[in-house]
Amino acid sequence: VTGNLTPEARAVWEVIFAKYAAPGMCNPDDPEPCTSGTPTQAQIDNDHRTLAQRQHDALVVIGRIALMSGELGSLNGLPVSIIIRTTLQDLESRAGVGTTGGGTVMPIKDVIRMAGHAHHWLAVFDKSTGQALDLFRARRTASPAQRIMLIARDGGCTKPGCTVPAYGAQVHHALQDWNDGGNTNVNELALACGPDNRLVNKDGGWTTTINDQGDAEWHPPP
């Protein structure tokens, strides 16, 4: 990534990098990376990363600190968190990939490592049967647990051709609208971006259904 910073942005990041991108800091190759305090002389001597690599690793740690702080507010009803989808089979074999709610694909070894942090959510599916959470009509809005599973399952807006990732999508009653008696169950919900969600109405607009595989299908106006 290349670009230009304003003087204010440079002032902010130069002091942060002076701390977190110093030799020996935030080194993912260390068994116990130093992310606070002062690195040992051995950590400094064994750090063979370039400045750009140290700055990259510093950004990861700084982002993790921000996520752990709880000060980032919420995003579509959930605390700002990394949500990753993978399968039980991939976890057990330590092969394959995981996919975040923003569409980032990462090796399973990184998924396993990140799952150890409390500020991330790991949604695990069975490749053959899948997994669902039910809430029925106790409430109209999806629970946080359901949102996590929808983000992990759908990966983004389910309308064909839409590229909005899951982090930017809303929960849509795809099988039957809530006002018409629809249930707030994961197997009756789907993700939709705001504009596409508003396209669905019973007065000649788009309609949605759930097929036998549990996927949302979008039907244009007649």
N, C-alpha and C positions, 0 to 999 in steps of 0.2 A: 504494500500500500504506500503510495506516495502522495504528497499534497503539501499545502502551505498552511501554517498556523498563524493566527493573529498573535500580536505581542502578548495579550492576556493569556491565551491558551499556552503559548510557549513558557510563560512565567510559571503557570501551574504545573506543566509536565516536566520542566527541567529539574525542579526540586524533587518531584516524585521519583523521576528516573535516577537522580543522584543517590537516592536511598535504595530503591528496589531494583535498579538495573546495575548496581555496583557489582564488581567481581565477587563471586561467592554467594550472592543473594538469589533466591527464587530459582535455584538450579534444579530442574526436574530429574536430572541424572543422579542427584544426591539421594541416598537412602532416606535421609531426614532433611529436606531442604530448609534452609534458613529463610523464613518469611517475616521475621521481626528481630529486633536486636541487631547484633553484629555477627557476621559469619566468622567461623574459625579460620586460622591461617591455612589449615589443610584444605578447607573448602575454597578459599581464594586461590591457592596454588593449583588445585585440580580443576579449576574452571577454565575450560578452553573455548568457551563460546565467544562469538563476535559481539560487538556492541549491539548490533541489530538483533541478534538472537537473545541477548540479555534483556533488551527492551521488550521484545515479544513476550518472553516469559514473565516479565514484570507486569505487563498488561493483564495476563491471565490471573496472576495473584491478586492484583488490584481489583479486577472484576469480581473475583471470588470473595474478597473482603467486602465489597459493596453488596453483593447478594446476601452474605451472612449478616449484614448490619440490620436488615429489616427496615431500612430507611428508604427503600425504592418504591414504596407504595404498592398499588395493585395494577394488574393488567387483565382486563376482561373478567373481573371478579376473582382473580387469583393473586396471591402475593407474587411479585416478580421472581420467577424461579425458572431453572432449566428443566424442561420435561423431555425425557428420552424414551423412545419406544424400541423394544427389542423382543425377541422370542425366547421362550424357555430353552428351546433346542440350541439356539446360538450361545446362550449363557453357559449351558452345560458343556458344549463342545469348545467353548472359548474361540469360536470362529464366527465369521459373519460381521454384521454391522448393526449399529443403532441409528435412529433418526430423531433429531430434535423437533420441537414444535415449530421451529423456524425453517426446517428443511435441511439442516446440516447433517451430512452422513459421516459417521465416525467409526473407526475400528472398534471391535468389541472389547479389546483390552483397555481402550480409553473409556468406554462405557462403564466397565467394571470399576475402574479407578474412580471415576466421577461419582458413581453410585455410593461411594463411601462418605460423601459430603452431605450433611443434613439439609442443605439448601437446594438440593436437586430432587427431582421425582423420577423414578424409574418405573415405567409401566411395562409389565411383562405379559406377553400373549402366547398362547399355544398356536403353533402354525396351522393346526388342523381344526381346532374347536373355537379358538378365540376366548374372550372373557367379557362379561357384562356386569354392570352394577345397576340395581333397580331401586327406584325411589317411589314409583307409582304416583298417585295424585296427592301426596302429602304436601307438595309445594309446586309452584309453577316454574320456578327457576332451578336450573341444574345445580346440584351440590358441588363444592370444590372437587370432591373425589370423582364425580362424574365428568366434570370439565377436564380433569387431568386425563381420564381415559379417552374422552372424545378427541382431545388434542393429539394423544398418542395414536389413536386408531385411524382418524381421518387424515391427519397431516396438513389440513388446510381446507379452504372452502371446497365443498363437494360439487358445486355446479361445474359441469364440463367446460373447460377452457379458462376457468378462473385460476389465477396464480397466487392469490392471497394466502400466505402461510397461516398455520393454525394459531400462532400468537395474535394474529390480527382478525380472527374470525369470531362470530357469535354462535351461540347454541340455538339451533332451529328445530322446532317440532316437525320432523319430516314426515312421519306417518299420518298424523292427524293433529290439527291445530289444537292448542290448549282450550281455546274458547269453544271448540266443537267436541270436547270430551277427551282430547288426547292426553296420554300419560307422559310423565317425565321419567322415562326409563331410557337407559343408554341405547337399548336396541330399537327405540323409536325416535331417537334424536340424531342430528347430524350437524356438522359445522357449516356455516355459511357466512360470507362476508356481509357487512351491513347493507350495501346496495342490492346484492342478490337476495338477501333475506327479505328485503322489502318488496321484491318482485312477486313474492308468493302471496296470493290472496284468493278468495273464493268467488271473486267477481270478474271472472274472465282472464285472470292473470296466470302466471306460472303455477304449477302444482308439483308436489314432491310425493314420492312413495318410497317404501323400503322393500327391496327385493328379497328373495329367499336366501341370498348370501349375506343379508344384513347391510347391504350398501344402499345409500340414498340414490334415487333416480329422479332426474329433473325432467318435467314435461312442459313444453312450450304452450302458450295459449292456443286454443283451437282456431 
